[in-house]
């Protein structure tokens, strides 16, 4: 029997995709918002596609902010966007 692949919804394009194809953004217990490249950091997570268009859509629709249940300042969005491009 094949192992089931976990699916997550992108906060930008809202499509369900395999978890390992998405990038995780977390809110740490201290309230910081970071890009989690390992997918194993502690905190509340939200997933999005690794392309800049989905990130822009998540910012525009406030999907990322809603998923993390925190108001995200513009400078944090810029920092995450730069990390995503690298």
C-alpha positions as CSV (number, residue, x, y, z in Angstrom):
1,X,0.0,0.0,0.0
2,X,1.4,3.4,-1.0
3,X,2.2,6.0,1.6
4,X,-0.2,9.0,1.5
5,X,1.4,12.3,0.6
6,X,0.4,15.2,3.0
7,X,-1.2,18.1,1.2
8,X,-1.2,21.8,2.2
9,X,-3.0,24.8,0.7
10,X,-0.9,27.7,-0.7
11,X,-1.9,31.0,1.0
12,X,-1.4,32.8,-2.3
13,X,-3.0,30.8,-5.1
14,X,-5.1,28.6,-2.7
15,X,-4.2,25.4,-4.5
16,X,-3.7,22.1,-2.7
17,X,-0.2,20.8,-3.3
18,X,2.2,18.3,-1.7
19,X,3.7,19.6,1.5
20,X,7.3,19.1,0.3
21,X,6.8,21.4,-2.8
22,X,5.7,24.4,-0.7
23,X,7.7,26.9,1.4
24,X,6.7,27.3,5.1
25,X,6.4,30.6,6.8
26,X,6.2,30.5,10.6
27,X,5.2,32.7,13.5
28,X,7.6,31.8,16.4
29,X,6.3,31.6,20.0
30,X,8.1,35.0,20.5
31,X,6.0,36.5,17.7
32,X,8.6,36.7,15.0
33,X,7.7,35.9,11.4
34,X,10.3,33.9,9.5
35,X,10.8,31.8,6.4
36,X,11.3,28.1,7.4
37,X,13.4,26.4,4.8
38,X,13.7,23.2,6.8
39,X,10.0,22.9,7.5
40,X,10.7,21.8,11.0
41,X,11.0,25.0,13.0
42,X,8.8,25.5,16.0
43,X,5.8,27.7,15.6
44,X,2.5,28.3,13.8
45,X,3.1,27.7,10.1
46,X,1.5,28.7,6.8
47,X,2.5,27.3,3.4
48,X,2.9,29.0,0.0
49,X,4.4,28.2,-3.4
50,X,8.0,29.1,-3.9
51,X,7.3,31.6,-6.6
52,X,7.1,35.3,-6.1
53,X,3.6,35.6,-7.7
54,X,2.1,33.5,-5.0
55,X,3.9,35.5,-2.3
56,X,2.6,38.8,-3.8
57,X,-0.9,37.3,-3.9
58,X,-0.7,36.2,-0.3
59,X,0.4,39.7,0.7
60,X,-2.3,41.4,-1.3
61,X,-5.1,39.2,0.0
62,X,-3.6,39.1,3.6
63,X,-3.8,35.3,3.4
64,X,-0.4,35.0,5.1
65,X,-1.4,37.3,7.9
66,X,-4.7,35.5,8.4
67,X,-3.1,32.0,8.4
68,X,-0.5,33.1,11.0
69,X,-3.1,35.0,13.0
70,X,-0.9,38.1,13.3
71,X,-0.6,41.5,11.7
72,X,2.6,41.4,9.6
73,X,4.5,44.7,9.1
74,X,5.5,45.7,5.6
75,X,9.3,45.4,6.4
76,X,8.8,41.7,7.4
77,X,7.0,41.1,4.0
78,X,10.0,42.7,2.2
79,X,12.5,40.5,4.1
80,X,10.6,37.3,3.4
81,X,10.2,38.3,-0.3
82,X,14.0,38.8,-0.6
83,X,14.7,35.4,1.1
84,X,12.2,33.8,-1.2
85,X,14.0,35.1,-4.3
86,X,17.4,33.9,-3.1
